[in-house]
Amino acid sequence: MRGGCLEKAMSEVNRSDEKAMDRLLSDRGGRYLQIPTAGSQNRQPCVPPSLLFPETMGTYAVEGGRHLEGRIRPAGNKNAALPCLAATLLSQGPVTLRNVPRILDVLTFIDILTALGSDVSWIGRNELVVDTSGVKTGAVDRELVSKIRASLLLAGPLLARFGKVELPPPGGDVIGRRRMDTHFMAFEALGATVTLNSGFTITSDELIAADLFLDEPSVTGTENAIMTAVCARGRTRLRNAAAEPHVQDLCRLLNKMGARIEGIGTHILEIEGVDELQGADFSIGSDHVETGSFIGLAAVTRSDITIEHAPIEHLDSTIMGFRRLGIECSVEGSDLHVYGSKELVIRKDAFGHVPKLDDGPWPAFPADLTSIAIVAATQCIGSVLVHEKMFESRMYFTDKLVSMGASIILCDPHRVVVVGPTALQGGVVDSPDIRAGMALLLAALGAHGTSYIRNIGQIERGYESIDERLTTLGAVIERIEESSD
């Protein structure tokens, strides 16, 4: 029975017996791979007529198997734009932000700022001016906050500005439990009181600097701690801080506004509190996660593309991780050339062991690229264990790849084994979150036949005009708007 063979294979992997797993995966003629599975080439394409499915937040109809070529530029870093928008609440004057991605998450965050009383004006395609002088309260609209997890970033600046903030639980991707304890511990260490009810209320008569060790290098927890500490009395030492590129962008914006932050890019920040912050003009850096997504695009479509104005200084772990899958890149100035048309062979570890690609806090391989790495690995020769350590629900999208023909074993909520290469077939899939949605779009572009990706609003929360931009490389993507019925 197919189920019995797969269950046996998974039990061997889950025993963490490295030698057994190596034998299992290296035996490409093994019985569990010979039996037809949902990922077998014997399966039929699962593309029904468009009338058989409803549109949910829009649908992409994607014609797969097209060779891509040309140049593409990553948008501004989504995860930098959101905290930078939050930081405008600390300013005494207007703040100009440039290279801001026009994506759903940014537009939702702007709606929240506007509802608070801010004046936000677009002065260019990706440039805006934010004036928060009209904000008079720390109470935030519950409905808007429920749409986006980044609304949690309002807590620090509103607390610093008003001494009180009331927020309902934030929304966002459903990719597993996402702790808020690090935020609360940081607020309390800086002199605030946190009260949990249907949401949370944070109050403080005076913010006081502290020597603070974060219990985990949470990105948003670090950002909230920074935005609170810049207005606290005294000098704060923030240890075990996140150091991702977006955290660095936030720190540089705050310094332009008059903050005194040292140690940017490291895990220890020294923050001298100031009495007030002024307006500034700041350009957000290119998105390293989007750059990694384009590396995966080249591999899945077996194409050579150039990513221009790439954030080269932030790509070491990303390039190293994709190189482990056999995907080679070269750097020329600020351009990154990706050679997806070459034979892609997964590099085994020493002594022939199955390699592992895992994520971790910066500067390790980004967690937001594990979904992209998985779909890229389906087109590479060999086997690889992908370990996503942070979110226990992010791997569940792999069943959609299996339905398209991928050979993937879900070992547990954090680990999958990918055996490649496999010929992907067009299918109908739903986008569960931003990164998995983008991974499914890449799979559709590399598949035989036509695919339909529903719930594309998830993808567009994080990727600006991605259908139009990929079309310039030769992709064929038709957007089907949500039905009005």
C-alpha positions in Angstrom: 0.0 0.0 0.0 1.3 3.5 -0.9 0.3 4.9 2.5 2.2 2.2 4.4 5.4 2.8 2.4 5.2 6.6 2.9 4.5 6.1 6.6 7.5 3.8 6.9 9.7 6.4 5.1 8.6 9.2 7.3 9.1 7.2 10.5 12.7 6.5 9.5 13.3 10.2 8.9 11.6 11.2 12.2 13.9 8.9 14.2 16.7 11.4 13.3 18.8 8.4 12.3 21.1 10.2 9.8 22.5 7.1 8.2 19.0 5.6 7.7 17.8 8.8 6.1 20.8 9.0 3.8 20.1 5.4 2.7 16.4 6.1 2.2 17.0 9.2 0.0 20.0 8.0 -1.9 18.1 4.9 -3.1 16.2 6.5 -6.0 15.1 3.1 -7.1 13.6 2.4 -3.7 10.1 0.9 -3.4 8.5 4.0 -1.8 9.6 6.1 -4.7 8.6 3.5 -7.3 5.0 3.4 -6.2 2.8 6.1 -7.9 2.1 9.0 -5.5 0.4 12.4 -5.7 3.7 13.6 -7.0 4.2 10.9 -9.6 4.6 11.7 -13.3 1.8 9.2 -13.9 -0.8 11.7 -12.5 -3.0 13.7 -14.8 -3.0 17.5 -14.9 -5.6 18.8 -12.4 -6.7 21.9 -14.4 -10.5 22.2 -14.5 -12.4 24.8 -16.5 -12.4 28.2 -14.9 -16.1 27.9 -14.2 -15.4 25.1 -11.6 -13.8 27.4 -9.1 -14.7 30.8 -7.6 -12.3 33.8 -7.5 -11.2 34.6 -4.0 -9.5 38.0 -3.9 -8.6 37.5 -7.5 -6.9 34.7 -9.4 -3.7 34.4 -11.6 -4.0 32.2 -14.7 -0.4 31.2 -15.4 0.9 29.6 -18.5 3.9 27.5 -17.5 7.0 26.2 -19.3 8.0 29.6 -20.7 11.7 30.5 -20.9 12.4 33.8 -19.2 15.1 36.4 -19.8 16.0 40.0 -19.1 16.5 42.2 -16.1 14.3 42.8 -13.0 14.7 45.1 -10.0 13.5 44.2 -6.5 11.1 46.6 -4.9 11.8 48.4 -1.6 11.9 46.2 1.5 8.4 45.5 2.7 9.6 44.7 6.2 11.5 48.0 6.3 8.7 50.1 5.0 6.2 49.1 7.7 8.4 50.0 10.8 9.6 53.1 9.0 5.9 54.2 8.6 5.3 53.4 12.3 8.4 55.5 13.2 6.9 58.6 11.6 4.6 58.8 14.7 7.7 59.9 16.7 8.5 62.8 14.4 7.7 66.5 15.1 7.7 67.2 11.4 6.9 65.5 8.0 8.9 62.4 7.0 9.6 61.6 3.4 10.0 58.0 2.5 11.3 56.8 -0.8 11.4 53.4 -2.6 8.3 52.4 -0.7 6.7 49.3 -2.2 3.0 49.8 -3.3 1.7 46.6 -1.8 -1.4 45.8 0.2 0.3 45.6 3.6 1.8 49.1 3.1 -1.6 50.5 1.9 -3.3 48.9 4.9 -0.7 50.4 7.3 -1.3 53.8 5.7 -5.0 53.4 6.3 -4.3 52.9 10.0 -2.1 56.0 10.1 -4.7 58.0 8.3 -7.4 56.7 10.7 -5.3 57.9 13.6 -5.2 61.4 12.1 -2.0 61.4 9.9 -1.8 63.1 6.6 -0.2 60.8 4.0 0.5 62.0 0.5 2.0 60.0 -2.4 4.4 62.3 -4.3 5.6 59.7 -6.7 5.1 56.1 -7.7 7.0 54.9 -4.7 7.5 58.1 -2.7 5.3 59.5 0.1 5.3 62.1 2.8 3.8 61.4 6.2 2.8 64.1 8.6 1.6 62.7 11.9 1.0 66.1 13.7 -2.7 65.5 13.6 -2.6 62.3 15.6 -4.2 62.9 19.1 -4.7 59.4 20.5 -3.1 56.0 21.1 -6.3 54.1 20.5 -6.2 52.2 17.1 -9.1 51.1 14.9 -9.7 47.4 15.7 -10.9 46.4 12.2 -7.9 47.8 10.4 -5.5 46.3 12.9 -7.0 42.8 12.4 -5.9 42.9 8.7 -2.1 43.1 9.3 0.3 41.8 11.9 2.7 44.8 11.5 0.1 46.9 13.3 1.8 45.7 16.4 4.6 48.1 15.4 2.4 51.0 16.4 2.7 50.1 20.1 6.2 51.5 20.7 5.9 54.9 19.0 2.3 55.5 20.3 3.5 54.6 23.9 6.5 56.9 23.5 4.3 59.7 22.2 1.2 59.5 24.4 2.2 57.3 27.4 -0.6 55.0 26.6 -1.6 52.7 23.7 -4.5 50.4 23.2 -4.3 47.7 20.5 -6.4 44.6 19.7 -4.6 41.4 18.6 -2.9 41.9 15.3 -3.7 40.0 12.1 -1.4 38.7 9.4 -0.2 35.4 7.9 -1.4 32.2 9.4 1.9 30.4 9.5 2.0 29.4 13.2 2.1 30.9 16.6 3.9 34.2 16.7 4.8 35.3 20.2 4.2 38.8 21.5 5.9 38.2 24.8 9.2 39.7 23.7 7.5 43.0 23.0 5.8 43.1 26.4 9.0 42.2 28.2 10.8 45.0 26.5 8.0 47.6 27.3 8.0 46.5 30.9 11.8 46.7 31.2 11.6 50.3 29.9 9.2 51.3 32.6 5.7 50.5 31.1 2.8 48.5 32.5 1.2 45.9 30.2 -2.4 44.9 30.7 -3.8 42.0 28.6 -7.5 41.8 27.9 -9.2 41.2 24.6 -6.1 43.0 23.2 -3.6 44.8 25.3 -3.1 48.2 26.9 0.3 49.6 27.6 0.8 52.7 29.9 3.8 54.6 31.2 4.2 57.8 33.2 7.9 57.9 32.1 10.0 55.7 30.0 13.4 54.9 31.6 16.4 53.4 29.8 17.5 49.8 30.7 20.1 47.1 30.1 17.7 44.8 28.2 18.3 41.2 27.0 15.6 40.0 24.6 14.5 36.4 25.2 14.7 35.9 21.4 16.0 38.0 18.5 12.4 38.9 17.4 12.4 41.4 14.5 9.3 43.3 15.4 10.1 42.9 19.1 13.5 44.6 18.5 11.9 47.3 16.4 9.3 48.1 19.1 12.0 48.2 21.7 14.1 50.6 19.6 11.2 52.9 18.9 10.5 53.0 22.6 14.1 53.4 23.8 14.9 56.4 21.5 12.5 58.4 23.7 13.4 56.9 27.1 15.4 58.8 29.6 19.0 57.6 29.7 21.0 55.1 27.7 19.5 51.8 26.8 21.6 48.7 26.0 19.6 46.3 23.8 21.2 42.8 23.7 20.3 39.8 21.5 18.6 42.3 19.2 17.6 41.3 15.7 19.9 42.6 13.0 18.0 42.0 9.7 18.4 44.6 6.9 14.9 46.0 7.8 15.9 46.6 11.4 19.0 48.4 10.1 16.9 50.6 7.8 14.7 51.5 10.8 17.7 52.5 12.9 19.2 54.6 10.0 15.8 56.4 9.6 15.6 57.2 13.3 19.2 58.5 13.3 18.3 60.8 10.5 15.4 62.0 12.6 17.8 62.8 15.4 18.0 59.5 17.4 21.3 58.3 18.7 21.6 54.6 17.9 25.0 52.8 17.8 25.8 49.2 16.8 23.5 49.1 13.7 23.8 45.7 12.0 25.0 44.0 15.2 23.1 42.1 17.9 23.9 44.7 20.6 22.5 48.2 20.2 23.3 51.3 22.3 20.5 53.8 22.3 20.8 57.2 23.9 17.3 58.7 24.6 16.5 62.1 23.1 13.8 64.7 23.9 12.3 64.9 20.4 12.7 63.7 16.8 12.4 65.7 13.6 11.3 65.1 10.1 13.7 63.4 7.6 14.1 62.2 4.1 15.0 58.5 3.8 15.2 55.9 1.1 14.3 52.3 1.9 16.7 49.6 0.8 16.0 46.9 -1.9 14.2 43.8 -0.6 16.6 40.9 -0.1 13.7 38.4 0.2 12.3 39.5 -3.1 15.8 39.2 -4.6 15.9 35.6 -3.2 12.5 35.0 -4.8 13.9 36.0 -8.2 16.8 33.6 -7.7 14.3 30.8 -7.2 12.4 32.0 -10.3 15.4 31.6 -12.5 16.0 28.0 -11.2 12.4 26.9 -11.5 12.0 28.2 -15.1 15.5 27.1 -16.1 16.3 30.7 -17.1 19.2 33.1 -16.8 18.1 36.5 -15.5 19.8 39.6 -14.0 18.6 41.2 -10.8 19.6 44.8 -10.9 20.1 47.1 -8.0 20.2 44.0 -5.7 21.2 44.5 -2.0 24.4 42.6 -2.5 25.7 43.4 1.0 22.8 41.5 2.5 22.9 38.4 0.2 25.7 36.3 1.6 23.5 33.6 3.3 21.0 33.7 0.5 23.5 33.1 -2.2 25.2 30.4 -0.1 21.8 28.6 0.5 20.8 28.5 -3.1 24.3 27.4 -4.1 23.7 24.4 -1.9 20.9 23.5 -4.3 23.2 23.9 -7.3 22.0 27.4 -8.3 24.9 29.7 -9.2 25.0 33.5 -9.1 27.7 36.1 -9.9 28.0 39.7 -8.8 28.7 42.6 -11.1 28.5 45.9 -9.3 25.0 46.1 -7.9 23.7 43.5 -10.4 23.2 39.8 -9.6 23.3 37.4 -12.5 21.5 34.1 -11.9 22.3 31.1 -14.1 19.2 28.9 -13.9 19.6 27.3 -17.3 22.7 25.3 -16.1 22.4 21.8 -14.7 21.3 22.2 -11.1 22.7 19.5 -8.8 22.2 19.6 -5.1 25.5 19.5 -3.3 25.8 16.7 -0.8 27.4 17.2 2.5 30.8 15.6 3.4 30.9 11.8 3.1 27.9 11.8 0.8 25.3 12.8 3.5 22.1 14.4 2.5 22.5 18.2 2.8 20.3 20.4 5.0 19.1 23.9 4.3 17.8 25.6 7.4 16.9 29.1 8.4 17.9 31.1 11.5 18.2 34.6 12.9 20.2 37.1 10.7 22.6 36.7 9.1 21.5 33.1 8.6 19.3 32.0 5.6 16.1 34.0 5.9 13.0 32.1 7.1 10.9 34.0 4.5 12.9 32.2 1.7 12.4 28.6 2.8 9.2 28.3 0.8 11.1 29.6 -2.3 14.0 27.2 -1.6 11.6 24.2 -1.5 10.0 24.9 -4.9 13.5 25.6 -6.4 14.7 22.2 -5.0 12.0 20.4 -6.9 13.8 21.2 -10.1 17.3 20.3 -8.8 19.0 16.9 -9.0 19.3 15.2 -5.7 17.7 15.3 -2.2 17.7 18.0 0.5 16.2 18.4 3.9 14.7 21.9 4.4 14.3 22.8 8.1 12.1 25.8 8.9 12.7 26.5 12.6 10.5 29.5 13.3 6.9 28.8 12.2 5.2 25.5 12.7 2.6 26.0 9.9 4.7 27.3 7.1 5.5 23.9 5.6 1.8 22.8 5.1 1.7 24.5 1.7 3.8 21.7 0.3 0.8 19.5 -0.2 -0.1 21.9 -3.0 3.3 21.4 -4.6 2.8 17.6 -4.3 -0.6 18.0 -6.1 1.4 19.6 -8.9 3.8 16.7 -9.1 6.6 17.4 -6.6 8.2 14.6 -4.6 8.1 16.0 -1.1 8.0 14.2 2.3 6.5 16.3 5.1 8.5 15.0 8.1 6.9 17.2 10.7 5.6 20.8 10.9 9.2 22.1 10.6 10.9 19.8 8.1 10.5 18.5 4.6 12.6 16.4 2.4 12.6 17.3 -1.3 13.6 14.8 -4.0 14.2 16.2 -7.4 13.9 16.9 -10.2 10.3 16.3 -10.9 8.1 17.5 -13.8 5.5 19.8 -12.3 2.0 19.9 -13.9 -0.4 22.8 -13.9 -3.0 22.9 -11.2 -5.5 24.9 -9.2 -4.1 26.0 -5.8 -4.9 28.6 -3.2 -2.3 31.0 -1.9 -2.2 30.5 1.9 0.3 33.3 2.8 2.7 35.8 1.2 5.8 33.6 0.8 4.0 30.3 0.0 1.9 32.2 -2.5 5.0 33.4 -4.3 6.5 29.9 -4.2 3.3 28.5 -5.8 3.5 31.2 -8.5 7.1 30.1 -9.3 5.9 26.5 -9.4 3.2 27.5 -11.9 5.7 29.3 -14.1 7.9 26.2 -14.2 5.0 23.7 -14.7 3.7 22.1 -17.8 0.3 23.5 -18.7 -1.9 26.2 -17.2 -2.2 26.8 -13.5 -4.8 28.9 -11.5 -3.6 30.5 -8.3 -6.4 31.8 -6.2 -6.4 34.2 -3.3 -3.7 36.3 -4.9 -4.3 39.1 -2.5 -2.0 37.2 -0.2 0.8 37.4 -2.7 0.1 41.1 -3.4 0.4 41.9 0.3 4.1 41.5 -0.2 5.0 41.7 -3.9 4.4 44.9 -5.9 2.7 44.4 -9.3 4.4 41.0 -9.5 2.3 39.8 -12.4 3.2 42.9 -14.5 6.9 42.8 -13.6 7.3 39.1 -14.4 5.6 39.6 -17.7 8.5 41.8 -18.7 10.7 38.8 -18.4 8.5 36.7 -20.7 6.0 35.2 -18.2 2.4 34.7 -19.3 0.2 35.7 -16.4 -3.5 36.7 -16.7 -5.2 38.4 -13.8 -8.8 37.3 -13.2 -10.5 39.8 -10.9 -12.8 38.6 -8.2 -16.3 37.9 -9.4 -19.0 40.4 -8.4 -21.6 37.7 -7.7 
